[in-house]
Structure formats: C-alpha cells, structure tokens
C-alpha cells in the first residue's frame, strides 16, 4: 500500500496492490463479474457518510467570528454570498437527512445520494469562496481557515466520485436525461 499524493496537500487516498491473491468463493460479496454493483452500493453509503455540510457551516461561522473579532466589516456585496453559502450548507444537511431517512426505512440507494453529495460539495466550495473574501490577505497564509477550506473543497469534489459525475447521475436518475 502506498499513499497517493494530492495536489491539495492531503494524502487520504492510497493505492493497494494484490499479487497472487486467491479469495474463496464463499467470501465473494456478490455474483461473479458483478463487482461494480457492490462498489456502487458501498459508494452510496460513503458519499453522504461524512457531514461535509456541517464542517462548511462551522467554517463559515468561524470566518464570521474572525471578521467581528478583527473589526473587519462585512462588505455589502459579500452579504448575499454569505447567505447563499449558508443556504447551501442547509440544503446539503436536508438532502443528507433524506438519504439517512431512506436508509432507516431500508430503501435501496436512490438518486438522492448523488444529489446530497453534489449539494455538500457545492456548499463547501461556496464557503471557501466566502471565507477568502472575509479574510482578505490573511486568507493567503498557508494553514489559514480559508486555505484549509479551499483545500478541503477541492478534494471533496473528487472523493466518492467527481462532482461532475454526481451531477451526471442526478441528470440521468432525477431528470431522465440521456447519458452524456
């Protein structure tokens, strides 16, 4: 096993190599040659497992508190973006709860999984932009609240399937659009 270095500094992903490995048929997770269905179901749980909307909301709160503590007035143009970021966090939360409710009722994974994941990534990205505005030049400092949020939001758009893949799944499953 070896880490896969990330452009954003984290190494949460790893490569795992198996050589000359044999697995008894009794340990197989599904029918032969049907592994992708098993992976898709596992990913459906992973996509909304981490409450990324909650982290984004906390970071937004921290940035607002930082602005107040440092006597930084919030620019008039930023207020609307802050409100949109806050609403995006709330949308991510509600969509994640919808998926949790489906699971509690033992329903199979639905398109809501992809919708919730896309909403959470969108919220993280909006919060990253707003935090950059609020912190100004301090946002450029490595390890700052804005730096961390932007790095996390970039990685979030890849983990569990790319943001664009989530949107494509929503388009097919919710909007009945053809596969791109």
N, C-alpha and C positions, 0 to 999 in steps of 0.2 A: 504494500500500500504506500502511496506517496501523495503528498498534498499537491493540489492544483492551485498555483498562484493566481491571484485575482488582480485585475487592473486597479481595483479599489483598495488593495492592501490586505483584505481578509483572505484566509485560505480555509473556507468552510467546506470546500469540495475536495474530494480525494479520488484518485484512480485506484482501482483494486484489480489485481491480476490473479487469475486462477490458472494453474498449469497442471495438466494430468489429473484433474479432479473428477471424481465419479460420485454421482448422487443416486442413492437408491430410489426406485420408482415410488416407494411409499412416502418419500419426503418431497415429492413434487407438489407444487402449490396449485396446479390446475392441469388441464389436459395437455398432452404433448403438443408443442408448436402453438400454444395459445398463451404464451407468457406475456404478451403485450396487454391482454385484458387484465391480468393480475397487476401489472405495473400501473396501468391507468387507474385501477381502483385504489391502489396504495397512494398514488399521487393525489387522488381526490381528497384523501384524508390529510396529506401533507400540505396541500395548498392553503387550507384555512386553519391549520393547526396552531400556527403562531399568530397571536393577535397583533399584527403589524399596525393596524389602525390605532391601537391603544398606545403603542410606542410613539407613533407620529403625533397623536394628540398631546401626549406628555411633553414631547419636544417642543411643540407649538406653545404650550403653557410655559415651559421653561424660557423660551425666547421672549415671550411677552413679559415675564417677570424680570428677565435680564434688562429689557428695554426700560422698564419702570425703575429698577434699581440704579441704572446708569443714566438716569434723566434723559433718555432718548425718546423724544416724542414720536409717535407712530405717524408716518406721513399719510396724508389723506388718501392718496392713491393705493396705499397698502391695506387699508381697512377692508376694502372689498375682497382683496386676495386672501386676507386672513379669514374672512367669513367663508369664502369658498373652500379654503383648506379645512376649516373646522367642519363644514358641512360634508366634505369628502370623508373625513375621519368617521363621522357619524354614519354615513352611508355604508362604509366598509364594515362598521360594527353591526348594523342592522342586517346586512347581507350575510355576514358570518353567522349571526344568530339564526338566520333562516336555514342555513346548512346544518347547524347544530340541531335544530328542531327536526329536520328531516332525518338525521341520524338517530335521534332519540325515538322517533317513530319507526325506526328500522326500514326507512325507504332507501332505495339504491341511490348512489351518487347521481345528481342531476346537473343540468347546465348551471344551476345556482352556484356550484363550486367554482366554476370559471368566472362567473360574474363577480362573486365575492373576492376572489383573488385579484382580478383586474381592478376592482374598486379600491382594495387595500394598497396596491402598487400606485394607483393614481393619487391616493391621499398622501402617501409617503413623498411622492415627487412634488406635489403642491406645497407640502410643509417644508420641504428642502428649499424650494424657491423663496418662500416667505421668510424663512429663517435667514437666508442670505441677505435679503433686503433689510431685515430688522437689525442684524448685527453689523452691517456695513463692512468696513475694512477689517474688523475683528473676525469676520467670517472666513477670511483667507488664511487664518492661522491654523496650522496643522493640529488636529485634535480638538478644534473648537466644536461647539454644538452644531454649527452649520456644516462644517467639514464632515463630521460623523454622520449627520443626517443625509447629506448628499451621497456619501459613500454607501450607506445602507439602502437608500432609494435606488441607486444604480444596480446594486446586487439583487434587490428584490424583484426587479424586472426580468431576472434570469432564473432565479431559484424556483423550482417547481414548474418550470416551463416558462418560456418568454412571455412578456406582457402581450406581444402581438399574437402569440399562439392562443393565449387566453381569449383575446378579442375575437379571433377567428372561430374558436369553439362557440363563443356566445352567438356570433353571427349565424353559424350553422344550426345550433341547437335551439336558440330562443327566437331568432328572426327568420329561420328557414331559408337562409341564403345559401347559394351553392358553394361548394368547397372551392377555395381560391387556388 
